[in-house]
Amino acid sequence: MPLTTTGELVTRARAARTAVAAFNIVTLEHLEAVVTGAESVRAPVVLQVSENAVRFRGGRVLPLARAAATAAGQAAVPVALHLDHVRGDALLRQAADAGFSSVMYDASHLPYEENLAATRAAVDRAHAQGLWIEAELGEIGGKDGTPPRDAHAPGARTDPAEARAFVEHSGVDALAVAVGSVHAMTTRTASLDHDLLGRLGTALDVPLVLHGSSGVPDEELRAAVAGGIAKVNVGTALNQALTGAIRQYLDAHPDAVDARAYLDAGRGAMARTVERILTGVGLTPA
């Protein structure tokens, strides 16, 4: 089916009081697994390519973006493309031409006023290209291999009044909020602040996004979606599935040299993970 947009999927999900899942992809196997898993449970999804993934691919965004757009166009469910955690203006300028309908501009590491100014400038550039844009306020942590800050430390979480002013003055279309999740968690033990999430939902008139969802148990994710989260980002869970399946295959077949065999195992494990998340959190059509 034709490639759709992130804004359309998030808007529909929010109106239905549910969320759309957005999966970070690094390889062709990642994107094939996400589409396969989504098709098996008939759920719309977003394929996300992060600035780190672009850097891993030699700084070239087009090869993976073109592959993702092709896979999305052939999918039996709605699929959108999103450029994730962008900090560089050069990459932001490439987003629309590369086929992305949306971008997450990340200046959350900067002090508030600098974050606001950088995000406002990014919003102007993105909207001029017809892009839907997401930003982040608060400290979700755990990116780029750095030790994550305690998600419940004072000042780490998103303040509702500050968030309202940030959204108003930046013009963003969605906001990633810090409510207790952390990027790159390999255990599903995160505890979310649902009271804060409720206050953020009341304070803001844009969709809310949850980053670091791989470390959040299903019941916490379901409560977060019920509390107003409209986009759920997942990345580490796929990498865990891929690495675990490949390791298991090579342990059982120490003489294996054909990459197709162990990549197939990894791709299948990722597809099952996509299915589990979509059904476990209730992100599939009724």
C-alpha positions as CSV (number, residue, x, y, z in Angstrom):
1,M,0.0,0.0,0.0
2,P,1.2,3.6,-0.6
3,L,3.7,5.0,1.9
4,T,1.8,7.0,4.6
5,T,3.0,9.7,6.9
6,T,3.9,9.6,10.6
7,G,1.6,12.6,11.3
8,E,-1.3,10.7,9.8
9,L,-0.6,7.6,11.8
10,V,-0.1,9.4,15.1
11,T,-3.1,11.6,14.6
12,R,-5.4,8.6,13.9
13,A,-3.9,6.7,16.9
14,R,-4.5,9.7,19.2
15,A,-8.0,10.1,18.1
16,A,-8.7,6.5,18.8
17,R,-7.0,6.8,22.2
18,T,-4.3,4.3,21.2
19,A,-0.7,4.6,19.9
20,V,1.4,3.7,16.9
21,A,4.6,1.8,17.4
22,A,7.8,3.2,15.9
23,F,10.7,0.7,15.4
24,N,14.3,1.8,14.9
25,I,16.0,0.0,12.0
26,V,19.7,-0.5,11.3
27,T,19.8,-3.2,8.6
28,L,17.7,-4.6,5.8
29,E,16.8,-7.4,8.2
30,H,15.4,-5.0,10.8
31,L,13.1,-3.3,8.3
32,E,11.9,-6.6,6.8
33,A,11.2,-8.0,10.3
34,V,9.2,-4.9,11.3
35,V,7.1,-5.1,8.2
36,T,6.6,-8.8,8.5
37,G,5.6,-8.6,12.2
38,A,3.2,-5.7,11.5
39,E,1.6,-7.5,8.6
40,S,1.1,-10.6,10.7
41,V,-1.1,-8.7,13.2
42,R,-2.4,-6.1,10.7
43,A,-1.0,-3.1,12.6
44,P,0.3,0.2,11.2
45,V,3.9,1.0,12.1
46,V,6.6,3.6,11.7
47,L,10.1,2.7,10.5
48,Q,12.6,4.9,12.2
49,V,16.2,5.6,11.1
50,S,18.3,7.4,13.7
51,E,21.2,9.7,13.1
52,N,23.4,7.0,14.8
53,A,22.2,4.5,12.2
54,V,23.1,6.9,9.4
55,R,26.5,7.3,11.0
56,F,26.9,3.5,11.2
57,R,26.1,3.3,7.4
58,G,29.0,5.6,6.6
59,G,27.0,8.8,6.9
60,R,24.8,7.9,3.9
61,V,21.1,8.1,4.6
62,L,19.7,7.2,1.2
63,P,20.5,3.5,0.9
64,L,18.6,2.5,4.0
65,A,15.9,5.2,3.4
66,R,15.3,4.0,-0.1
67,A,15.1,0.4,1.0
68,A,12.6,1.3,3.8
69,A,10.5,3.3,1.4
70,T,10.3,0.4,-1.0
71,A,9.4,-2.1,1.7
72,A,6.8,0.3,3.1
73,G,5.3,0.7,-0.4
74,Q,4.9,-3.0,-0.8
75,A,3.5,-3.6,2.7
76,A,0.0,-4.8,3.4
77,V,-0.3,-2.4,6.3
78,P,0.2,1.4,6.5
79,V,3.9,2.2,7.1
80,A,5.6,5.6,7.5
81,L,9.3,6.7,7.6
82,H,10.7,8.8,10.4
83,L,14.2,10.2,10.9
84,D,15.1,9.9,14.6
85,H,17.2,11.8,17.1
86,V,18.7,14.2,14.6
87,R,21.1,16.8,15.9
88,G,22.9,17.8,12.7
89,D,21.3,20.4,10.4
90,A,22.9,18.7,7.3
91,L,20.9,15.5,8.0
92,L,17.7,17.5,8.7
93,R,18.0,19.1,5.3
94,Q,18.1,15.7,3.6
95,A,15.0,14.3,5.3
96,A,12.3,15.2,2.9
97,D,14.2,14.3,-0.3
98,A,15.2,10.9,1.3
99,G,11.5,10.1,1.7
100,F,10.9,10.8,5.4
101,S,7.6,12.4,6.4
102,S,8.8,13.3,9.8
103,V,11.8,14.0,12.0
104,M,12.7,14.0,15.7
105,Y,15.0,16.9,16.3
106,D,17.0,16.3,19.5
107,A,18.4,19.3,21.3
108,S,17.4,18.0,24.7
109,H,21.0,17.8,25.9
110,L,21.1,21.6,25.8
111,P,19.9,24.0,28.5
112,Y,16.2,24.9,28.1
113,E,16.6,28.2,26.3
114,E,19.2,26.8,23.9
115,N,17.0,23.7,23.3
116,L,14.1,26.0,22.6
117,A,16.0,28.2,20.2
118,A,17.5,25.2,18.3
119,T,14.2,23.4,18.1
120,R,12.4,26.6,16.9
121,A,14.9,26.9,14.0
122,A,14.5,23.2,13.2
123,V,10.8,23.5,13.2
124,D,10.9,26.3,10.7
125,R,13.2,24.3,8.4
126,A,11.1,21.1,8.8
127,H,7.7,22.7,8.2
128,A,9.1,24.5,5.1
129,Q,9.8,21.0,3.7
130,G,6.4,19.7,4.8
131,L,7.8,17.6,7.6
132,W,6.0,16.7,10.8
133,I,8.5,17.3,13.7
134,E,8.9,15.9,17.2
135,A,11.2,17.2,19.9
136,E,12.2,16.2,23.4
137,L,12.0,17.9,26.7
138,G,13.4,16.4,29.9
139,E,16.2,13.9,30.2
140,I,15.3,10.4,29.0
141,G,19.0,9.4,28.9
142,G,20.9,6.3,27.8
143,K,21.8,7.5,24.3
144,D,25.2,7.1,22.6
145,G,26.5,4.6,25.2
146,T,26.6,7.1,28.0
147,P,25.5,6.0,31.5
148,P,21.8,7.0,31.9
149,R,20.8,9.5,34.5
150,D,18.4,8.2,37.1
151,A,15.1,8.5,35.4
152,H,13.5,9.5,38.7
153,A,16.1,12.0,39.7
154,P,15.0,15.6,40.4
155,G,15.0,17.6,37.2
156,A,15.1,14.6,34.9
157,R,11.4,14.4,34.2
158,T,9.4,16.8,31.9
159,D,7.8,19.6,33.8
160,P,4.2,20.3,32.5
161,A,4.3,24.1,32.7
162,E,7.7,24.2,31.0
163,A,6.5,21.7,28.4
164,R,3.5,23.9,27.6
165,A,5.7,26.9,27.0
166,F,8.1,24.9,25.0
167,V,5.5,23.5,22.7
168,E,3.8,27.0,22.3
169,H,7.1,28.8,21.4
170,S,8.8,26.1,19.4
171,G,5.8,25.0,17.2
172,V,6.6,21.3,17.4
173,D,4.0,18.8,16.3
174,A,4.7,16.2,19.0
175,L,6.8,16.0,22.2
176,A,8.8,13.1,23.6
177,V,8.4,13.3,27.4
178,A,10.6,12.0,30.2
179,V,8.3,10.1,32.6
180,G,10.6,7.3,33.8
181,S,11.8,5.4,30.7
182,V,15.5,5.2,29.6
183,H,17.0,4.5,26.2
184,A,18.9,1.2,25.7
185,M,17.5,-0.7,28.6
186,T,18.0,-4.5,28.3
187,T,15.6,-5.4,31.1
188,R,11.9,-4.5,31.2
189,T,11.9,-3.0,34.6
190,A,11.2,0.7,34.0
191,S,8.4,2.2,36.2
192,L,6.6,5.2,34.6
193,D,5.2,8.2,36.4
194,H,1.6,8.0,35.3
195,D,0.4,10.9,37.4
196,L,3.0,13.1,35.6
197,L,1.9,11.7,32.3
198,G,-1.7,12.6,33.0
199,R,-0.7,16.2,33.9
200,L,1.4,16.5,30.7
201,G,-1.6,15.2,28.7
202,T,-3.8,17.9,30.3
203,A,-1.2,20.7,29.7
204,L,-0.3,19.9,26.1
205,D,-2.4,19.9,22.9
206,V,0.1,17.9,20.9
207,P,0.7,14.1,20.8
208,L,3.0,12.7,23.4
209,V,5.8,10.2,22.6
210,L,7.5,7.6,24.8
211,H,11.2,6.9,24.1
212,G,13.0,4.0,25.7
213,S,10.0,1.7,25.5
214,S,12.1,-1.5,25.2
215,G,12.6,-1.3,29.0
216,V,9.0,-0.8,29.9
217,P,6.8,-3.8,30.8
218,D,3.6,-4.4,28.8
219,E,1.3,-3.4,31.6
220,E,3.1,-0.1,32.0
221,L,3.0,0.6,28.3
222,R,-0.7,-0.1,28.2
223,A,-1.3,2.3,31.0
224,A,0.9,4.9,29.3
225,V,-1.1,4.6,26.1
226,A,-4.3,4.9,28.0
227,G,-2.8,8.0,29.7
228,G,-2.1,9.8,26.4
229,I,1.0,8.4,24.8
230,A,0.3,8.3,21.0
231,K,3.7,7.1,19.7
232,V,5.8,4.3,21.3
233,N,9.5,4.1,20.2
234,V,11.2,0.7,20.3
235,G,14.8,-0.1,19.3
236,T,16.8,-2.1,21.8
237,A,14.3,-4.9,21.9
238,L,14.9,-5.6,18.3
239,N,18.7,-5.6,18.7
240,Q,18.4,-8.0,21.7
241,A,16.3,-10.4,19.6
242,L,18.6,-10.2,16.6
243,T,21.8,-10.7,18.6
244,G,20.4,-13.4,20.8
245,A,19.1,-15.5,17.8
246,I,22.4,-15.1,15.9
247,R,24.4,-16.1,19.0
248,Q,22.2,-19.1,19.6
249,Y,22.5,-20.2,15.9
250,L,26.2,-19.9,15.8
251,D,26.6,-21.7,19.2
252,A,24.6,-24.6,17.7
253,H,26.4,-24.4,14.3
254,P,30.0,-23.4,15.1
255,D,31.1,-24.2,11.5
256,A,28.5,-22.1,9.8
257,V,29.7,-19.5,7.3
258,D,26.6,-18.7,5.3
259,A,25.4,-15.4,6.7
260,R,21.9,-16.0,5.3
261,A,21.2,-18.8,7.8
262,Y,22.0,-16.9,10.9
263,L,20.5,-13.6,9.6
264,D,17.3,-15.4,8.8
265,A,17.2,-16.6,12.4
266,G,17.8,-13.1,13.6
267,R,15.2,-11.6,11.3
268,G,12.6,-14.1,12.5
269,A,13.3,-13.4,16.1
270,M,12.9,-9.6,15.5
271,A,9.6,-10.2,13.6
272,R,8.3,-12.2,16.6
273,T,9.4,-9.4,18.9
274,V,7.4,-6.9,16.8
275,E,4.4,-9.1,17.0
276,R,4.7,-9.5,20.8
277,I,5.0,-5.8,21.4
278,L,2.1,-4.8,19.0
279,T,-0.2,-7.4,20.6
280,G,1.0,-7.2,24.2
281,V,0.5,-3.4,24.3
282,G,-2.7,-3.6,22.3
283,L,-1.5,-1.6,19.3
284,T,-3.4,-3.7,16.8
285,P,-6.8,-3.1,15.2
286,A,-9.8,-4.2,17.3
